[in-house]
């Protein structure tokens, strides 16, 4: 009898600890038969039971992973293909006509579940939110990003570009190669911080601040989670040290942002009172240093339940997250490319001479509008090296493609710009760097979704005009001061799989002073 009880108890334990988890795992990783049927019409790597195509990630470092999901997959499966992350299906899209179906219109605006990695930092900010919340906030924020408003931020960009030139001078004097990411990231940090929050961090001039350190650490930790299938799993993430460190960094960032919100609110209140005292002068006219946060505080004034302090914090953190690494990356790539092709650099310099002559003045909006060739170089760089190369949507409805195939509801649609921007149908000889592809006459007839570095449709990048303004102003200022020469070949650059298109070992250049300081070109 005792033996029987013992056997039963052992059997029960075996059932609870071994059989049940296996059954649970099998059910959890079962592919949806309808999705499976539709996706069989698309090419893609062999999918194994339970693990899908995740085996492809095993033993690969971030550079190998990047090559796998760009060049190798394109070669093997073409411009649209399916993969299975365990039982969840992803359709990778690298062709304009398919991307258009996903991005245009309002049906497919929900971000994929992968965006939940941003939750602890960005909460319900524009990038990660969906539905009504996103719609309301996008409407509130859109006017703040109009070009007419953005011109008020040019003085912030110019001031910080000028500090950057001073910092780069050291490398020019010593003829030492500089990894562009180091100085550029601090400059862009200062610009985004001042224009988003109205505070000057002086990251370029001071020792590293706690805030800069925390944001940089957050970006690094998010990337670590983004590329690791293990860490993307909520359950496993819970027990990881990455989660603990992320929480610590988020806490530090939140303390800073909360303080800024409080101070800014008080400042605006005091200004309003001063203005009323001084014969009811219009506060908009009086205020010199505007910031994106002001739009949010104004919305809060009008309807506190619509815009809580947490909402403001989420949006401000989103501007930092979306605007810092992307613009840094874009500026570094364009400078490196100009350093790689001296004949193209010479054309940029000729244009700068035409617009500025030997004047040392800071660029104005109309100067920047005249820099057409530089703009084409920036655009062509974003084609070949888009700062944000991958973004995703969770399909809630079926998408019927022109070729009769369907991307079924429940699938993640992943737009892969590295492939899409290299489609020879729209960009013949796609690997060639040719700014003249963006001459107006050469754009005629090109598919409208063939070039989308800022995404497209209702969820496109709200900061794109600001980003291009920053890029043009900062890059033109650097080029007016220094001749740039790439310190290594572009073929040696190894790109990692990450949130932005960052090379593993940075982008190094040598700088030679153009003699600008003799012409008093240091911008004040
Ligand atoms: C070269 C620089 C930049 C590039 C290439 C870029 C690219 C993009 C892309 C591709 C998206 C769509 C992402 C997705 O669907 O998941 C996006 C969204 C966004 N970007 Fe940018 N971005 C840049 C700079 C900026 C800047 C400077 C800001 C703000 C200061 C900004 C703010 C945003 C926001 C808030 C969104 C979410 C928009 C929404 O969903 O409504 N970006 N960006």
Boltz pocket constraint, residues with backbone or C-beta under 6 A from the ligand:
constraints:
  - pocket:
      binder: B
      contacts: [[A, 126], [A, 127], [A, 129], [A, 138], [A, 192], [A, 318], [A, 319], [A, 320], [A, 322], [A, 323], [A, 324], [A, 326], [A, 327], [A, 330], [A, 386], [A, 387], [A, 388], [A, 390], [A, 391], [A, 392], [A, 452], [A, 453], [A, 454], [A, 455], [A, 458], [A, 459], [A, 460], [A, 461], [A, 462], [A, 463], [A, 464], [A, 466], [A, 467]]
      max_distance: 6.0
